[in-house]
Amino acid sequence: MQNRRGPGRFFQEMDDEITELIPPEEVTKEVFAEWRSPRRGAANPERLDNPVWQWLFESKWTAFAATDHFQEETAYELGPGWCHSRFGQSETDLGDGRTVFLAGEHEDFYDPDFFIYNDVTIRHCDGSLEFFGYPVDDFPPTDFHSATLLEDGILLIGNLGYIADRRPGETQVLKLDTKTWKMVKVETGGDCPGWISDHTARLSPDGKSITASGGRVFLESGQLVESFDDWKLDLGEMQWSRLTDRKWTMVEIAPKGDEWLKLYEMRHALEMEEFDYGDEVRDLMAGSGLEVEDEDLTWKPPKDRETFAVLYVPPVEHEHVENEDEEDYRNFRIRIDGVIVRYTEESDAVTLTVEGQLPPEVVDDLIADLMRKLEIVCETEMETIRVC
């Protein structure tokens, strides 16, 4: 799963990263060395309060920035560093002034600071913090889960997790006791969503069930695909049931080799040409102290600009659909005979999703058109992978 930013957010985040923050006096180089790394708990739970994590939580400094500040060796030698700058972390307001932050991940898998956490952080109304760690048998490394507040705890549904820990066909469900902070695995039955993550969870008005919708599911094939349907978990019986069975079509078109598509970079290269962002990017990079090669700052526009401009404009009668959310910039939508057709850009593939029923020949034409254009724009041979 890749996290991307639009140009405006890019510049704002660069400004934020440049801001200097001095650690408190108690965070010496020796104390930092003792607590710089994440750790699993030895008990369920184990209290892990320390000034280093308190500072990193408040500052939201990255693991790299904190290690670099103390001129330590890098994560390549020391291993991942602890930080609170995370993706896929849940935040639950207990309604009494306390907020509970659960797990999450830092960085992507290829980064030396990549780590999936299994910890709990409690922020009190006075700003004080409590940190708890857990054995992985009780609380597996978890990210992109949902957290639903119940009367007697927080129910965690789903997990992306490390690839080796994923269990296709199962759904991870955990419960955190908000009095003892003990974490327990919850056994469920019925027709479950599978290894779901990055979904939404809604508690029913009567508090007797939770509905999980959207997100992605990890399949036996190793694919991580969009979850189309809605699922209900009965909290009394802890039984899953399927609420919908949407007959949508999903096809991935990807390079035959291990190449990146770089469509995002092409699009921003065109924007940088239009608004002359190039020098501003370089100035911000230089001001942050980052050492990068010049080619790393250069986004190359597509060679065939005409084809790129109509990449998601098929030769089928349709209408363009504007995105309602400006953060939804990975998706491009059209409507054909009342059916939404969605093109989703990832770094390694473009997914074509037909959110309804269209004649098979129309779907085939959409796939063929997209594949032909991607081969021209990306200058590489493509293949189709039909998901459903």
N, C-alpha and C positions, 0 to 999 in steps of 0.2 A: 504494500500500500504506500503510495507516494503522496507527500504533502506538498502542495504548490501554492504560490502566492502571485497575486496580480502586481503590476508595476508600482502602483501607489503604496500598497502595503509593504512592498520590498524596501522602498526608500524609508518609510517610517520605521520599520524594524531595524534597518541599518543604523538610523539615528539612535534608536534605543540601545543597540549593542555598543555603540561608541561611548555612551555615558559611563563614567568611571565610578566605581563604588569601592570604598575601602572597607575591608573586613573589620569587625570589632576587635578590641585589644586581646580578648581571650582567645581569638582564633589565631594562634601563632603557627609558625611553619610546622612545629612538632605536633601540635594538636590537629592541624589539617591533615598531616600525613597519617595520623591514627584513624581519622574518620572520613577520608576522601573517598573511599570505596563503598559501594553498596554492600549490604550483607543480609543474608537470610537469618531469620530468627531461630533460636535454639529451643524456644518454648512457644506455646500457643495461648497468649501472645508473649513476646519478650519486649520489655521497655528498652528503647534505644535513644533516649534523649541525649543530645550533645550540641555544643555551640556551633559546630561546623554546619550541620544540617539546618539548624535554625537560621544561620546566616544565608545559606544557599536557598532556603525556602523563601525568605523575605526578599532576597535580591533577584531571584529567578535567573541567576547566572548559569550558564551552561557548564557542564563538566569540564570541557576543554578550557574555557576561560578561567575557571577557578584554579585548575592545575597549573595553567600557564602563569597565573598571577604569582604563585609561590615558586615559580621557576623549577618545578619538579620535572622529572622525566615525563614522557608522554604516555597516553593510554596504551600505546603499543608495548611499552615495557611494564607499566603498572596495572593494566587492565582498566575496565570502565570506571568512571568516577560517578559518585552520587550527585544528583541534582534534582531540582523540582521543575525543571523545564521539560515538560512531558506532553506526549500525545496519548490519546486513548485513556486518560485518567478521568474518573468520575468525581463529582463534587456534590455532596449532599448536605443540605441545611437541616439540622435537627430541630429547628424551631425554638431553641432555648439559648441562642447566641453562639452555639458551637457549629462548626462546619467540618465534615469528614471528607478527606481526600483519599481515594483508593487507587493504589497501584499505578498502571500506565507504563509507557515506554519512553526512552530517550534515544533520539537519533534513529537512523535506518540501519538495516542489518549489516551493511558494508562498512559502517563507521566503527572505529575501535572503542568508542564510548557507548555503543549500542547496548542497551540493557532493558529487560522487561522486569518490572518490579512486582513484589508481592507484599507491599507494606501498607500501613495505615497511618495517616497524619491527621491529628485533631487540632484545629485552631479554635481557641477559646475567644470569647468576646473581648477579653483584655489583650489579645494578641499573642498570648503565650501558646506554646505548641507542645504536643506530645507525639512521640514517634513510636510505632510498634512494628516489630518484625515477626515473621511466622515461618515455620518449617514448610517446605514446598509440598509436603504430603498433605498438609492442612489447607494451605493457600498457594496454589500453583501460580507461577508468574502469569499475570493477567493484564490484558489491555483491550480497549475498545469493547468493554462490557457495558451493561446498563446497571444502574443502582436505584432500587426502589425502596423508599422509606416505609416501613410497616410499624405497627405498634410496638413490636418487641425486637426490632432490628432492621438491618438493611439487607435486602435480597439482591445478590449479584447474579445476573443472567448473561451467559455468553462469554467468549474470550477469543482473541486471535491467537496470541501466544507464540512460542517458538514452534517452528515447523515440526520438530520431533515430538512435541507434546500434543499436537492436534489429533482429535479422535473423530473422524468423519462419522456421521450418523448419531452422535451423542451431542447433548447440550450441557455445558458446564453450568451448574447452579450452586451458589454458595450463600451462606447467611452469616452476617456479622452481628453478634450480640452487642448492642450499644450500651450495655451495663458492664459487662466483663471484658469486652473487646475480643472475645474468642471467635475464631472463624471456624465454621463447620461446613462440610460438604453435604448437599441436600440431594437425596435420591429422588428421581422423578420417573414417571412412566408415561405411557401413551404415545401418541404420534407427535414427536418433538421436531423443532425446526432444523436440527442438525448442528454442526459446529458453527454457530452463528456469531457474528461480531458486528460492531459499528451500527447497531440497530436502535430503535426507540422502544421504550417500554412504558405502558400506561396502566396505572392502577384503576380498576373499576370503581365507580362511585360507592358501591357497597363494600369495597375493600376485600372482596372475596376472590378476585382473579387479576391476573396481569396479562395484557395483550402485547406481544412482541411483533414489531412490523419493520420491514425494510432491512437495511444492512447487507451483509454479505455472508455467504456460507462456504465452507471449505469442503470440497468433494473428495471422494475416493481417488479420483483421477489426479488429484493435486491442484486442481483449479480453485481459485477463489472467485466466486461469482456472486452476482447480485441475487438477493433473496426477494422474490416477487410477492410472497404471500404473508398472511397474518396468522398468528398462532396464539392460543390462549392457555395459560397455566392456571389451573384450579388450585388455589392456595390451601384449601382444606384437604383435598386428596393428593395434591402434588402430582396431578395428571395433566399432560399436554393434550390439546386437541387442535386440529387444523381448522381455521375459519374460512379460508379462501383457497381456490385452486385456479389461479389465473393462467390461461393458456397463451403465454407470451413466447415470442421467438427471440433467442439471443445467439448471436454469432460473433466470434472474435476473429479479427483479421490481424495477423502478426507477421513479422519477417521470418523467413525460413531459418535464418541464422540467429545468433545471439546479439543482434544489433538493437540500438535504441532508435525510436522513431524520430525524436527531436522535433515534433510538431509544435510543442509549447515554445521551444527556443526559436523556431522559425517565426512564429507569430509575434513574439516579443522583439525579434530583430526588426521586423517591419514597423512595429510601434516605435522603436528607438530611432529608426530612420526618420519617421514622421515628426517625432517630438525632440530629436537630438538629445537623447538621454545618455549617450555614450560617455561623455566627459564627466557627467554627474556621478555615474556609477563608479568610474575610476577614482574620483575624488573621495567618495564615501569609503571605498575599499581602502585607499591609502590612509585616510583618517582613522580607520579602525585598527590599523597596524597589521592587516592581513597581507601575507606575501603570496601572490598568485602570479601565474604566468599570464602574459598579455592575451594569449588565445583563450584562456579561461573566462575572460571578460567579454569575449566577442561572440555574440549570437549571430549565426549566419542565416540570412533570409533564404527562402526556397529558390532554387534555380528556375523552376517553372512556376512563375507567380500566377499565371492565368489559371492553371489547374488547381493550385492551392486555394485560389479565391472561390472556386466552385466545388471544393472537396466534398461538402455536404449538401450539394444542390443536385439531386439526381434527375435524370431525364424522365420524370414521372410527374404528373400534375399534382402539385402540393402547395401548401402555404407555410411560410416561416413562422415559428413560434418563439417569442422572446422569453428569455429566462426571467423568472420573477425574483430570483436571488442573485445579486452580483457576485457572491462567492461561488456560484454554481458555474464557473467558467470552464469546467472540463466537459460540459454537456452542450450539445447543439441539437436543437429539435426542429422537426417539421411535422406537418399534419397531412395525412393522406386519407381521404374519405372518412374523416372523423377520428382516425387512429393516429396516435402520437408515435413517431419514429424518432428514436434518440441515438445520437452518435456520441460515444463517450471516449475521450482520449486518455490513454495511459501512456507511460513511457515505453512500454513494450508491445502495445496493441491498441487497436481501436475496436470498441465493442458496438455492434449494431443491435439495438433492441427495438422490437416491434411490440408496443404495448397494447395488443389486441389482435384481431384477426384480419389479415389481408390475403388476397388470392396468392397461392404459392408462386405463380409466375411473377407477380409484383415483387415479392420478397427476393426471389432469385435475381431479378433485375437490380434491386437495390444492392445486393451483395456484390454482384459482378461490377457494377459501376464504382462502388467504393474501393474494391480491390484494384481495379485498373488505375484509378487516380492515385491511390497510395503508392503503387509501384512507380508511377511517374514522379511524384513529389519526393518520395524517400529514396528513389533510385536503387531499389532492391526488390528481390522476388518475395512475394507474399504468399501466405497460405491461410485457409479458413479453418476454424475450429468451431464446429456447431455445438453449442452448450446445451440448448434445449429448443 
